[in-house]
Amino acid sequence: MADSPKHLLLVEDEAPLREAVAEQLSDRGFTVVQADSAERALESLADFAFDIVITDLRLPGLDGTRVIEAAVDRYPDIIGIVITGYGTVRDAVEVIKRGAADFVTKPFQFDELWHALQGAIEQRRLRLENAWLREQLQQRFSFDGIVGRSRTMRDLFQLLETVAASASTILVTGETGTGKEVVARAIHHASPRRSQRFVPINCSAIPENLLEAELFGHARGAFTGAVANRQGRLEQAHKGTLFLDEVGTMSPALQMKLLRVLQEREFERVGDNQMIKVDVRVIAATNADLRKMVADGTFREDLYYRLNVIPVTLPVLRDRKEDIPLLVQHFLQKFCAELGRPSMTVSQPALRCLMAYAWPGNVRQLENAMERAVALSGGRTQVEVSDLPPDIQSASQGEPLFHGLSLPDDGLSFESFMSSIEREVIRRALERTGGNKAAAAHVLNMKRTTLVEKLKRLEGTV
């Protein structure tokens, strides 16, 4: 392994013992985060890719076994060490079954813990991949090709499973790259229409003067070049599913024609006056705010309500960081198979960069980053930080704003000092998000308008 594990989560409810162990580990070069309960440890694991977790087995509330399970489930390469005063063989066997590397009983000398930790680090160095865990993770946390383990994604899977059985019109909304077409295909493949066609059309990719004919078809002689009758996407999707991507870019005239299809289930080809009946389920998608467009008069209100029978909102990747390890392994497996490469894992330092980045391009951007990483990896079996795009390499998690603060003898200007901190925080947020102000505002837990006002005030200094 190219990088030695350095980031360690220490879980112990006895403060004196925890602090003493943390101090000695810090003296040996580890960056230690302390947690006094399993609940706090689980929160830390959701936000950061630790290399090592050392946990007491007996904790108030949830026990250390749950911490080990959660750590190994989320990060297959993490090292787990358990400390307990109840050192029975049964305890040891059970906790190792759950993924711990070793077991130390209280009372103990620090050297005993140190020996167990060094042995576990060496074991991990020799075990660079674990295909069984990767396969199990992907099977347990997916819905027809959509991958996620967060509460948001589990709720989404449940919703998709429910709506797939109906024939109702669905409106899928979400930022660019969140997987709107992937979701639409998953709904179709899980529906009673799965044996029929799924027909996609990107409304923004076809010139307005051609989109009508592409959608509704045309009759012979309808316009120059129309030498024969031609089916449109609506007819092709008969008995199946029509996916209208970027539906908000439709012209008002086309919006009216689409509304008639949704109301009457019939339409005319361009240049023809014969009504054609159609049985089609419509799934529309947009990254625009259709409600705002309705208020602005650029999108028909009646069409909006016809499309928005069942709304499905896709979460942004920056709001579900705990899904990133699972997505990373999913894409690595995909691209390794396509390129005929051996299976790969990702190093913890690289995973920390991936989890710290704000992903303005969402899942599509992550997929592209993993394709690049596999292509650049050569014959290696592990993705390193150097394999990632430069903007992701520079991402850091929990980097301190300053390492210490000393007050000069003559004091300092409080307002100037606080302004300098504000400038630095905003600069780092914008750097992390690639200049995306909306994403930076999210990182800073403020409204975008508030961030814009601060930028104006600090213009020239950020």
C-alpha positions as CSV (number, residue, x, y, z in Angstrom):
1,M,0.0,0.0,0.0
2,A,1.5,3.3,-1.1
3,D,0.2,5.3,1.9
4,S,0.5,4.4,5.6
5,P,-2.8,4.7,7.5
6,K,-2.8,7.8,9.6
7,H,-6.4,8.8,10.3
8,L,-7.8,7.0,13.4
9,L,-11.2,7.1,15.2
10,L,-11.0,6.2,18.9
11,V,-14.3,5.3,20.6
12,E,-14.2,5.0,24.4
13,D,-16.6,6.3,27.0
14,E,-14.0,6.5,29.8
15,A,-12.6,9.9,29.2
16,P,-9.2,9.5,31.1
17,L,-8.4,6.3,29.2
18,R,-9.5,7.7,25.9
19,E,-7.5,10.8,26.2
20,A,-4.4,8.9,27.4
21,V,-4.5,6.5,24.4
22,A,-5.3,9.3,22.0
23,E,-2.2,11.2,23.2
24,Q,0.1,8.3,22.8
25,L,-1.3,7.5,19.3
26,S,-0.9,11.2,18.3
27,D,2.7,11.1,19.5
28,R,3.3,8.2,17.1
29,G,2.0,10.2,14.1
30,F,-1.7,9.4,14.0
31,T,-4.4,12.0,13.5
32,V,-6.9,11.0,16.2
33,V,-10.6,11.8,16.4
34,Q,-12.2,10.9,19.7
35,A,-15.8,9.8,20.2
36,D,-17.4,9.0,23.6
37,S,-20.3,6.9,22.2
38,A,-21.1,4.6,19.3
39,E,-23.7,7.1,18.1
40,R,-21.1,9.8,17.8
41,A,-18.7,7.4,16.1
42,L,-21.3,6.5,13.5
43,E,-21.8,10.2,12.7
44,S,-18.0,10.6,12.2
45,L,-17.8,7.5,10.0
46,A,-20.6,8.9,7.8
47,D,-18.6,12.0,7.1
48,F,-15.0,10.8,6.9
49,A,-13.0,7.8,5.5
50,F,-10.9,6.8,8.5
51,D,-8.0,4.3,8.1
52,I,-8.5,2.8,11.5
53,V,-11.2,2.5,14.2
54,I,-10.4,1.5,17.7
55,T,-13.5,1.0,19.9
56,D,-14.5,-0.2,23.3
57,L,-16.9,-3.1,23.1
58,R,-19.1,-2.1,26.0
59,L,-20.5,1.4,25.4
60,P,-23.6,3.2,26.7
61,G,-26.4,2.8,24.1
62,L,-25.1,1.0,21.0
63,D,-22.1,-1.2,21.5
64,G,-18.7,-1.4,19.8
65,T,-19.8,-4.2,17.6
66,R,-22.2,-1.8,15.8
67,V,-19.3,0.6,15.2
68,I,-17.1,-2.2,13.7
69,E,-20.0,-3.4,11.5
70,A,-20.8,0.1,10.2
71,A,-17.1,0.9,9.6
72,V,-16.3,-2.3,7.7
73,D,-19.6,-2.1,5.8
74,R,-18.9,1.4,4.6
75,Y,-15.1,1.1,4.1
76,P,-14.1,-2.5,3.4
77,D,-10.3,-1.7,3.8
78,I,-10.7,-0.1,7.3
79,I,-8.8,-1.6,10.2
80,G,-10.9,-2.4,13.3
81,I,-9.5,-3.0,16.8
82,V,-11.8,-3.8,19.8
83,I,-11.0,-3.1,23.4
84,T,-13.0,-4.7,26.2
85,G,-12.9,-5.7,29.8
86,Y,-15.1,-8.7,29.0
87,G,-12.4,-10.7,27.1
88,T,-14.1,-14.0,26.6
89,V,-13.3,-16.2,23.7
90,R,-16.9,-15.8,22.5
91,D,-16.6,-12.0,22.5
92,A,-13.3,-12.3,20.5
93,V,-14.7,-14.7,17.9
94,E,-17.9,-12.7,17.5
95,V,-16.3,-9.3,17.0
96,I,-13.8,-10.7,14.5
97,K,-16.6,-12.3,12.6
98,R,-18.1,-8.8,12.3
99,G,-14.9,-7.5,10.7
100,A,-12.5,-6.6,13.5
101,A,-8.8,-7.3,12.9
102,D,-7.9,-7.9,16.5
103,F,-9.0,-7.9,20.1
104,V,-7.3,-6.4,23.2
105,T,-8.6,-7.0,26.8
106,K,-8.6,-4.5,29.7
107,P,-6.6,-3.7,31.6
108,F,-3.8,-3.4,29.0
109,Q,-0.5,-1.8,28.5
110,F,-0.3,0.6,25.5
111,D,2.4,-1.7,24.0
112,E,-0.2,-4.5,23.7
113,L,-2.6,-2.2,21.7
114,W,0.3,-0.9,19.6
115,H,1.4,-4.5,18.8
116,A,-2.2,-5.4,17.7
117,L,-2.5,-2.2,15.6
118,Q,0.8,-2.8,13.8
119,G,-0.2,-6.4,13.1
120,A,-3.5,-5.3,11.7
121,I,-1.8,-2.6,9.5
122,E,0.4,-5.2,8.0
123,Q,-2.5,-7.5,7.4
124,R,-4.3,-4.7,5.5
125,R,-1.1,-4.0,3.5
126,L,-1.2,-7.6,2.3
127,R,-4.9,-7.5,1.6
128,L,-5.5,-4.8,-1.1
129,E,-8.9,-6.0,-2.2
130,N,-11.9,-8.0,-1.0
131,A,-14.1,-8.9,-3.9
132,W,-16.8,-10.6,-1.7
133,L,-17.4,-7.4,0.3
134,R,-17.7,-5.3,-2.9
135,E,-20.1,-7.7,-4.5
136,Q,-22.2,-7.8,-1.3
137,L,-22.4,-4.1,-1.0
138,Q,-23.5,-3.7,-4.6
139,Q,-26.2,-6.3,-4.3
140,R,-27.6,-5.0,-1.0
141,F,-27.8,-1.3,-1.9
142,S,-29.1,-0.9,-5.4
143,F,-32.3,-0.6,-7.4
144,D,-32.0,-1.7,-11.1
145,G,-28.6,-0.2,-11.5
146,I,-29.0,2.8,-9.2
147,V,-26.6,2.6,-6.2
148,G,-26.9,4.1,-2.8
149,R,-27.0,3.2,0.9
150,S,-28.0,6.5,2.5
151,R,-31.4,7.0,4.0
152,T,-32.3,9.4,1.2
153,M,-31.5,6.8,-1.4
154,R,-33.3,4.0,0.5
155,D,-36.4,6.2,0.6
156,L,-36.0,6.9,-3.2
157,F,-35.8,3.1,-3.9
158,Q,-39.0,2.6,-2.0
159,L,-40.7,5.4,-3.9
160,L,-39.5,4.1,-7.3
161,E,-40.7,0.5,-6.5
162,T,-44.1,1.9,-5.6
163,V,-44.6,4.2,-8.6
164,A,-43.3,1.7,-11.1
165,A,-46.4,-0.4,-10.7
166,S,-48.7,2.4,-11.7
167,A,-49.2,4.1,-15.1
168,S,-49.2,7.6,-13.7
169,T,-47.1,10.4,-15.3
170,I,-43.9,11.2,-13.4
171,L,-41.8,14.3,-13.2
172,V,-38.2,13.7,-12.3
173,T,-36.2,16.7,-11.1
174,G,-32.6,17.2,-10.0
175,E,-29.4,18.8,-10.8
176,T,-27.4,17.9,-13.9
177,G,-25.7,14.6,-13.4
178,T,-27.9,13.2,-10.7
179,G,-29.1,10.4,-13.0
180,K,-32.6,11.4,-14.2
181,E,-32.6,9.1,-17.3
182,V,-31.1,6.2,-15.2
183,V,-34.1,6.6,-12.8
184,A,-36.6,6.8,-15.7
185,R,-35.2,3.5,-17.2
186,A,-35.3,1.9,-13.7
187,I,-39.0,2.8,-13.4
188,H,-39.7,1.4,-16.8
189,H,-37.8,-1.9,-16.2
190,A,-39.6,-2.4,-12.9
191,S,-43.1,-1.6,-14.4
192,P,-45.7,-3.9,-16.2
193,R,-44.5,-2.2,-19.4
194,R,-41.0,-3.6,-19.2
195,S,-41.5,-5.9,-22.2
196,Q,-42.3,-2.8,-24.4
197,R,-40.0,0.0,-25.5
198,F,-38.4,2.7,-23.5
199,V,-38.1,5.6,-25.9
200,P,-36.0,8.6,-24.7
201,I,-35.9,12.1,-26.4
202,N,-33.8,15.0,-25.2
203,C,-36.0,18.1,-25.9
204,S,-33.0,20.5,-25.6
205,A,-30.8,18.6,-28.0
206,I,-33.1,18.9,-31.1
207,P,-33.8,22.2,-32.9
208,E,-37.2,23.5,-32.1
209,N,-38.3,23.3,-35.8
210,L,-37.5,19.6,-35.8
211,L,-38.6,18.6,-32.4
212,E,-42.3,18.5,-33.3
213,A,-41.8,16.1,-36.1
214,E,-39.4,14.0,-34.0
215,L,-42.0,13.7,-31.3
216,F,-45.2,13.3,-33.3
217,G,-43.9,12.0,-36.6
218,H,-44.8,13.4,-40.0
219,A,-46.9,12.6,-43.1
220,R,-45.4,12.4,-46.6
221,G,-45.0,15.9,-48.1
222,A,-45.5,17.6,-44.8
223,F,-42.3,19.7,-45.4
224,T,-39.3,19.6,-47.7
225,G,-37.5,16.3,-47.4
226,A,-40.5,14.4,-46.0
227,V,-40.6,11.8,-48.7
228,A,-42.5,9.2,-46.7
229,N,-44.7,8.8,-43.6
230,R,-42.6,8.6,-40.5
231,Q,-43.4,7.5,-36.9
232,G,-42.5,9.8,-34.1
233,R,-41.3,8.9,-30.7
234,L,-44.8,8.8,-29.3
235,E,-45.9,6.0,-31.7
236,Q,-42.6,4.2,-31.1
237,A,-43.4,4.2,-27.3
238,H,-46.9,2.8,-27.8
239,K,-47.6,0.4,-24.8
240,G,-44.3,1.4,-23.4
241,T,-42.7,4.5,-21.8
242,L,-41.7,7.8,-23.3
243,F,-39.0,9.8,-21.5
244,L,-39.0,13.5,-22.2
245,D,-35.7,14.9,-20.9
246,E,-35.3,18.7,-20.4
247,V,-39.0,19.1,-20.9
248,G,-38.7,22.7,-19.8
249,T,-37.1,23.7,-23.1
250,M,-40.2,23.0,-25.1
251,S,-41.8,25.9,-27.0
252,P,-45.3,27.1,-25.9
253,A,-46.8,25.5,-29.1
254,L,-45.3,22.1,-28.4
255,Q,-46.3,22.4,-24.7
256,M,-49.9,22.8,-25.9
257,K,-49.7,19.7,-28.2
258,L,-48.1,17.6,-25.4
259,L,-50.9,18.7,-23.0
260,R,-53.5,17.3,-25.5
261,V,-51.7,14.0,-25.7
262,L,-51.7,13.7,-21.9
263,Q,-55.4,14.6,-21.7
264,E,-56.8,12.8,-24.7
265,R,-54.2,10.1,-25.4
266,E,-54.3,11.0,-29.1
267,F,-52.4,13.2,-31.6
268,E,-51.8,14.0,-35.2
269,R,-48.6,13.6,-37.2
270,V,-47.2,16.8,-38.7
271,G,-48.9,17.5,-42.0
272,D,-51.7,15.0,-41.4
273,N,-55.3,15.3,-40.0
274,Q,-55.8,11.7,-38.9
275,M,-56.0,11.2,-35.1
276,I,-53.7,8.4,-33.8
277,K,-54.6,6.8,-30.4
278,V,-51.6,6.0,-28.2
279,D,-51.2,4.2,-24.9
280,V,-48.0,5.5,-23.4
281,R,-46.6,6.3,-20.0
282,V,-44.8,9.6,-19.9
283,I,-41.8,10.3,-17.6
284,A,-40.6,13.9,-17.9
285,A,-37.4,15.3,-16.4
286,T,-35.8,18.7,-15.9
287,N,-33.1,20.4,-14.0
288,A,-35.0,23.7,-14.3
289,D,-37.5,25.1,-11.7
290,L,-40.7,24.5,-13.6
291,R,-42.7,26.3,-10.8
292,K,-40.7,29.4,-11.3
293,M,-41.1,29.1,-15.1
294,V,-44.9,28.8,-14.6
295,A,-44.8,32.0,-12.5
296,D,-42.7,33.7,-15.2
297,G,-45.2,32.6,-17.9
298,T,-42.6,30.5,-19.8
299,F,-44.2,27.1,-19.0
300,R,-47.9,26.2,-19.1
301,E,-49.4,25.8,-15.6
302,D,-51.9,23.1,-16.8
303,L,-49.1,21.1,-18.4
304,Y,-47.0,21.4,-15.2
305,Y,-49.8,19.8,-13.2
306,R,-50.3,17.1,-15.8
307,L,-46.6,16.2,-15.7
308,N,-46.2,16.5,-12.0
309,V,-48.7,13.8,-11.0
310,I,-46.0,11.9,-9.2
311,P,-42.9,14.1,-8.4
312,V,-39.5,12.3,-7.9
313,T,-36.7,14.6,-6.7
314,L,-33.2,13.2,-7.0
315,P,-30.7,14.1,-4.2
316,V,-27.4,15.8,-5.1
317,L,-24.3,13.8,-4.4
318,R,-22.9,16.3,-1.9
319,D,-25.9,15.6,0.4
320,R,-25.2,11.9,0.5
321,K,-21.5,11.5,1.0
322,E,-21.9,8.2,2.7
323,D,-22.9,6.8,-0.8
324,I,-19.6,7.8,-2.3
325,P,-17.6,4.7,-1.3
326,L,-20.3,2.4,-2.7
327,L,-20.5,4.4,-5.9
328,V,-16.8,4.4,-6.3
329,Q,-16.5,0.6,-6.0
330,H,-19.5,0.2,-8.4
331,F,-17.8,2.3,-11.1
332,L,-14.4,0.7,-10.6
333,Q,-15.9,-2.7,-11.1
334,K,-17.7,-1.5,-14.2
335,F,-14.7,0.1,-15.9
336,C,-12.3,-2.7,-14.9
337,A,-14.7,-5.2,-16.5
338,E,-15.0,-3.1,-19.7
339,L,-11.2,-2.7,-20.0
340,G,-10.4,-6.3,-19.0
341,R,-8.4,-5.1,-16.0
342,P,-8.1,-6.9,-12.6
343,S,-10.4,-5.7,-9.9
344,M,-9.4,-2.5,-8.1
345,T,-9.9,-0.8,-4.8
346,V,-9.4,2.8,-3.8
347,S,-6.9,4.0,-1.2
348,Q,-8.2,5.7,1.9
349,P,-6.4,9.0,1.1
350,A,-8.0,9.0,-2.3
351,L,-11.4,8.2,-0.8
352,R,-11.0,11.1,1.6
353,C,-10.5,13.4,-1.4
354,L,-13.5,12.0,-3.1
355,M,-15.7,12.4,0.0
356,A,-14.4,16.0,0.6
357,Y,-15.2,17.2,-2.9
358,A,-18.5,19.0,-3.5
359,W,-19.4,17.3,-6.8
360,P,-21.1,20.0,-8.8
361,G,-21.5,17.5,-11.6
362,N,-22.9,14.9,-9.2
363,V,-22.9,11.1,-10.0
364,R,-22.0,11.6,-13.7
365,Q,-18.9,13.6,-12.7
366,L,-17.9,10.8,-10.2
367,E,-18.3,8.2,-12.9
368,N,-16.1,10.2,-15.2
369,A,-13.5,10.5,-12.5
370,M,-13.4,6.8,-11.9
371,E,-13.1,6.0,-15.6
372,R,-10.1,8.3,-15.7
373,A,-8.6,6.7,-12.6
374,V,-8.9,3.2,-14.1
375,A,-7.4,4.4,-17.4
376,L,-4.4,6.0,-15.6
377,S,-3.8,3.3,-13.1
378,G,-1.7,1.1,-15.4
379,G,-1.2,-2.3,-13.8
380,R,-1.9,-1.2,-10.3
381,T,-4.8,-2.6,-8.3
382,Q,-5.5,0.5,-6.2
383,V,-6.6,4.0,-7.1
384,E,-4.3,6.6,-5.5
385,V,-4.8,10.4,-5.1
386,S,-2.6,11.0,-8.2
387,D,-5.1,9.1,-10.3
388,L,-7.8,11.6,-9.6
389,P,-8.5,14.9,-11.5
390,P,-6.5,17.8,-10.1
391,D,-9.6,19.7,-8.6
392,I,-10.5,16.5,-6.7
393,Q,-6.9,15.9,-5.6
394,S,-6.9,19.3,-3.9
395,A,-10.1,18.6,-1.9
396,S,-9.5,18.1,1.8
397,Q,-11.7,17.1,4.7
398,G,-11.7,19.0,7.9
399,E,-8.5,20.9,7.2
400,P,-8.0,23.5,10.0
401,L,-8.3,27.1,9.1
402,F,-5.2,27.9,11.2
403,H,-3.0,25.8,13.4
404,G,-2.9,28.1,16.3
405,L,-3.6,31.6,17.4
406,S,-1.4,33.8,19.5
407,L,-2.4,37.2,20.6
408,P,0.3,39.9,20.1
409,D,1.3,41.9,23.2
410,D,-0.3,45.0,21.7
411,G,-3.5,43.1,20.8
412,L,-5.2,42.8,17.5
413,S,-8.1,44.2,15.6
414,F,-11.0,41.8,16.2
415,E,-13.0,43.0,13.2
416,S,-10.0,42.7,10.8
417,F,-9.2,39.2,12.2
418,M,-12.7,37.9,11.8
419,S,-12.9,39.4,8.3
420,S,-9.8,37.5,7.3
421,I,-11.3,34.3,8.6
422,E,-14.5,34.9,6.7
423,R,-12.5,35.6,3.5
424,E,-10.5,32.4,4.0
425,V,-13.6,30.2,4.7
426,I,-15.4,31.5,1.5
427,R,-12.2,31.1,-0.6
428,R,-11.9,27.5,0.5
429,A,-15.6,26.8,-0.1
430,L,-15.4,28.1,-3.6
431,E,-12.1,26.3,-4.2
432,R,-13.7,23.0,-3.0
433,T,-16.7,23.4,-5.3
434,G,-14.9,24.5,-8.4
435,G,-16.3,28.0,-8.2
436,N,-20.0,26.8,-8.0
437,K,-21.6,29.4,-5.7
438,A,-24.7,27.4,-5.0
439,A,-22.6,24.4,-3.9
440,A,-20.3,26.6,-1.9
441,A,-23.3,28.2,-0.1
442,H,-24.5,24.7,0.7
443,V,-21.1,23.8,2.2
444,L,-21.3,26.9,4.3
445,N,-24.9,26.3,5.3
446,M,-26.1,29.7,4.0
447,K,-28.4,30.9,1.3
448,R,-26.8,31.5,-2.1
449,T,-28.0,35.1,-2.0
450,T,-26.2,35.6,1.3
451,L,-23.0,34.3,-0.2
452,V,-23.3,36.6,-3.2
453,E,-23.7,39.6,-0.9
454,K,-20.6,38.6,1.1
455,L,-18.7,38.2,-2.1
456,K,-19.7,41.7,-3.2
457,R,-18.6,43.1,0.1
458,L,-15.3,41.2,0.0
459,E,-14.7,41.7,-3.7
460,G,-11.1,41.7,-4.6
461,T,-10.1,39.8,-1.5
462,V,-11.5,36.3,-2.0
